[in-house]
Amino acid sequence: MKIIFVHGMNQQKYDADSLKQHWLDIFQQGIDEVHLNVTTTELKIALPFYADLILKHQMSNSFDLGHFLPKSLLEYHDHKGIQKTTPLNIQSTTEIPQLPFLRANQSLRFSTHLYLLSQLIKDKTLKEFAYLLNKFPKLHESLIHKFLIETYFYLANSDFMEEVHQRILVSLEDDEEHIIVAHSLGTVIAFNLLQQLKSKYSIQRFITLGCPLAFKVIQTKLLQPIERPTSLHGEWLNFYSSEDFLTTFPLVNSPFDFQPKIINIAISTFISTPHEIVGYLQHPDVIQNILEPILKPD
């Protein structure tokens, strides 16, 4: 069985090999944490890389939460009496940070607690803003266009979409069963591709991490009608973080009220970087559900 990782946006600092190694390192750390006797070198894994295509099309991507939010929301912290703090270097640049609940016995400095508190307030503010945006899809679309160039470009440009799809299709094999694990924009790409995928490919499990498909502005750009992909023969598990404003909504409402149902699972990632892959891919629940069809095929 082959695992296909589909990455998200803002990966231009990597090339194909370095991004794959980054994901493998995170994945292996999660495997080690749940004490499974398996290594990534024993697994059949592919990570199709498409971040270079955004440069090929001479587009630049930027996502700055400071610009994403209106000033009134940015001042929310001051109204609550929380002073702005300089972000602490709580994540190593050389080592993959461990999820907070896995190191619960470690003591944190007061300054770290203060920083994490400010991040919690930010997360709550962003989630409230996300609820508001979902009620006004046109406003949301203008923000996506301005700040999430890759997402908008994928959804609006058929040539770019086809190039991205071709990168993924190369990793699929006719006589192989597949587990697709997608993150962020990658979940939109993977779902869109699955809806168009030929029946000769066997997708046994679809796992989405930090998935923004619940946003109406994204749904309007997808292939219609939105239905459960016929190429998916097994479960769809959707992991979303309570700290991650981009995944504020689990996939439970129309048009994603499929039968069989999408299995939505709430997990906790990092307060300071809730949407990044490092918090999702090492989570024990994610690890177990990726490897279950391989280690327990019956």
C-alpha positions in Angstrom: 0.0 0.0 0.0 1.3 3.4 -1.0 1.0 6.7 1.0 0.6 9.8 -1.0 1.3 13.1 0.9 -0.2 16.2 -0.7 1.4 19.4 0.7 -0.2 22.8 1.3 0.8 26.4 0.4 3.8 28.5 1.1 6.4 25.8 0.5 8.6 27.7 -1.9 11.6 27.6 0.5 11.8 23.9 -0.1 12.6 21.8 -3.2 11.0 18.4 -3.8 13.6 16.4 -1.9 13.9 18.7 1.2 10.1 19.0 1.6 9.6 15.3 1.4 12.4 14.8 4.0 10.7 17.4 6.3 7.4 15.5 6.2 9.2 12.2 6.7 11.0 13.5 9.8 7.7 14.8 11.3 6.0 11.5 10.5 8.8 9.4 12.0 8.7 11.5 15.2 5.0 10.7 15.5 5.6 7.0 14.8 8.3 6.9 17.5 6.0 8.6 20.0 3.3 5.9 19.7 6.0 3.2 19.8 5.2 1.5 16.5 7.9 -0.8 15.2 8.1 0.7 11.8 10.3 3.3 10.0 9.5 5.6 7.0 12.2 3.8 5.0 10.1 0.6 5.2 7.0 2.4 3.8 6.1 3.2 0.2 5.7 7.0 0.3 5.5 9.7 -2.3 5.2 13.5 -1.9 4.3 15.2 -5.2 5.9 18.7 -5.2 4.1 21.6 -6.9 5.4 24.7 -5.0 7.7 25.5 -7.9 4.7 26.0 -10.2 3.7 29.2 -8.5 7.1 30.6 -9.4 6.8 29.3 -12.9 3.7 31.3 -13.3 5.5 34.3 -11.9 3.2 34.7 -8.9 4.3 35.4 -5.4 2.5 34.1 -2.3 2.2 35.9 1.0 0.0 35.3 4.1 0.4 37.8 6.9 -2.1 37.6 9.7 -1.4 41.2 10.6 -2.7 42.2 7.2 -5.4 39.6 7.1 -7.2 41.0 10.1 -8.8 44.4 10.4 -7.1 46.8 12.8 -10.1 46.7 15.2 -9.5 43.0 15.7 -5.8 43.4 16.1 -6.5 45.8 18.9 -8.6 43.1 20.6 -5.6 42.1 22.7 -5.1 45.6 24.1 -8.8 45.9 25.0 -8.4 42.7 27.0 -5.4 44.1 28.9 -2.9 41.7 27.3 0.4 43.4 26.4 2.0 42.4 23.1 4.9 40.0 23.7 7.8 39.1 21.5 7.4 35.6 20.2 9.6 33.2 22.0 11.8 30.7 20.3 9.9 27.7 21.6 10.4 25.8 18.4 13.9 24.7 17.5 15.1 25.4 13.9 17.0 22.2 13.9 14.7 19.9 15.8 11.0 19.1 15.2 9.0 20.4 18.2 7.0 17.9 20.2 3.3 18.5 20.6 2.5 20.3 23.9 0.3 17.5 25.4 3.1 15.0 24.8 5.5 17.0 27.0 2.9 17.9 29.7 5.4 17.3 32.5 7.8 19.9 31.3 7.7 23.2 33.2 7.4 26.4 31.2 8.6 29.9 32.1 6.2 32.6 33.0 7.0 34.5 29.9 6.2 31.4 27.8 2.8 31.1 29.5 2.2 34.8 28.8 3.1 34.3 25.1 0.9 31.2 24.8 -2.0 33.1 26.4 -1.7 35.8 23.8 -1.7 33.2 21.1 -4.9 31.6 22.5 -6.6 35.0 22.3 -5.4 35.4 18.8 -6.8 32.0 17.8 -10.2 32.8 19.3 -10.2 36.2 17.5 -9.3 34.5 14.2 -11.9 31.9 14.5 -14.6 34.5 15.1 -13.4 36.3 12.0 -13.5 33.0 10.0 -17.2 32.5 11.1 -17.9 36.1 9.8 -16.1 35.5 6.5 -18.0 32.3 5.8 -21.2 34.3 5.9 -19.9 36.7 3.3 -18.2 34.5 0.6 -17.5 37.5 -1.8 -15.5 39.2 0.9 -13.7 36.0 1.7 -12.8 35.5 -2.0 -11.2 39.0 -2.2 -9.1 38.1 0.8 -8.1 34.8 -0.7 -7.2 36.5 -3.9 -5.0 39.1 -2.1 -3.2 37.0 0.4 -3.6 33.3 -0.5 -2.3 33.5 -4.1 -1.7 29.8 -4.5 -5.2 28.9 -3.3 -6.9 31.4 -5.5 -4.7 30.6 -8.5 -5.4 26.9 -8.2 -9.1 27.4 -7.9 -9.4 30.0 -10.7 -6.7 28.9 -13.2 -7.5 25.7 -15.1 -4.0 25.4 -16.6 -2.4 25.7 -13.1 -4.9 23.2 -11.7 -4.1 20.7 -14.5 -0.3 21.0 -13.9 -0.7 20.4 -10.2 -3.0 17.4 -10.8 -0.4 15.9 -13.2 2.3 16.1 -10.6 0.1 14.0 -8.3 -1.1 11.5 -10.9 2.5 10.5 -11.6 2.7 9.1 -8.1 -0.5 6.9 -8.5 0.0 3.4 -9.7 -2.6 1.2 -11.5 -2.1 -2.0 -9.5 -1.5 -0.4 -6.1 -3.8 0.6 -3.2 -3.3 4.2 -1.9 -3.7 6.2 1.2 -3.9 9.9 0.4 -2.9 12.3 3.2 -3.4 16.0 2.4 -2.8 19.2 4.3 -4.3 22.7 3.9 -4.6 23.7 0.3 -3.5 20.1 -0.5 -6.9 18.9 0.8 -8.7 21.1 -1.7 -6.4 19.8 -4.5 -6.7 16.2 -3.4 -10.5 16.3 -3.2 -10.9 18.0 -6.5 -8.6 15.4 -8.1 -10.4 12.5 -6.5 -13.7 13.7 -8.0 -12.2 13.4 -11.4 -10.0 10.3 -10.8 -10.4 7.3 -13.1 -11.8 4.2 -11.5 -8.5 2.3 -12.3 -6.9 3.9 -9.2 -7.7 2.4 -5.8 -7.9 4.9 -2.9 -8.4 3.0 0.3 -8.3 5.9 2.7 -8.5 9.7 2.4 -7.0 11.7 5.4 -7.4 15.5 5.4 -5.4 17.7 7.8 -6.3 21.4 8.4 -8.9 21.2 5.7 -10.6 24.5 4.5 -13.2 22.8 2.3 -16.0 24.0 4.7 -15.6 27.5 3.5 -18.3 28.4 1.0 -16.0 30.5 -1.3 -13.9 27.4 -1.9 -17.0 25.2 -2.5 -18.2 27.5 -5.3 -14.9 26.9 -7.2 -15.0 23.1 -7.0 -16.3 20.7 -9.6 -20.0 20.6 -9.3 -22.0 18.8 -7.9 -19.9 18.2 -4.8 -20.2 14.4 -4.1 -18.3 11.7 -2.3 -15.6 10.6 -4.8 -16.4 7.3 -6.4 -12.7 6.5 -6.5 -12.6 6.5 -2.7 -13.3 3.0 -1.5 -12.7 3.4 2.2 -13.0 6.0 4.9 -12.5 9.8 4.8 -11.1 11.0 8.0 -10.9 14.8 8.6 -8.6 16.0 11.3 -9.1 19.6 12.5 -7.5 21.5 15.3 -9.4 23.6 17.8 -6.6 26.2 17.6 -6.6 26.4 13.8 -8.9 29.2 12.5 -8.5 27.9 8.9 -10.3 24.7 10.0 -12.9 26.3 12.1 -15.7 24.2 10.6 -15.7 20.4 10.6 -17.1 18.8 7.4 -20.5 17.9 8.6 -22.9 20.2 6.8 -24.2 20.2 3.2 -22.6 19.6 0.7 -20.3 17.4 2.7 -23.0 15.5 4.6 -22.1 12.4 2.6 -23.0 8.7 3.2 -21.0 7.1 4.5 -20.2 10.1 6.6 -16.9 11.9 6.8 -15.3 11.0 10.1 -14.4 14.4 11.7 -11.8 14.2 14.5 -10.8 17.2 16.7 -7.2 17.2 17.8 -4.9 19.8 19.4 -1.8 21.2 17.5 0.4 24.1 18.4 -1.0 27.3 19.8 1.6 29.5 18.1 1.5 27.7 14.7 -1.8 25.8 14.7 -2.2 25.3 10.9 1.3 24.1 10.1 1.9 20.4 9.1 4.3 19.9 12.1 1.3 19.9 14.5 -0.9 17.5 12.4 1.4 14.9 11.0 3.0 13.8 14.2 -0.3 13.6 16.2 -0.9 10.1 17.6 -4.4 9.9 16.2 -3.2 10.9 12.7 -0.3 8.4 12.9 -2.6 5.5 13.9 -5.1 6.2 11.1 -2.5 6.5 8.4 -0.7 3.3 9.3 -3.8 1.2 10.3 -4.6 -0.1 6.8 -0.9 -1.0 6.3 -0.2 -2.6 9.7 -3.7 -4.1 10.1 -4.9 -4.7 6.6 -7.8 -7.0 7.8 
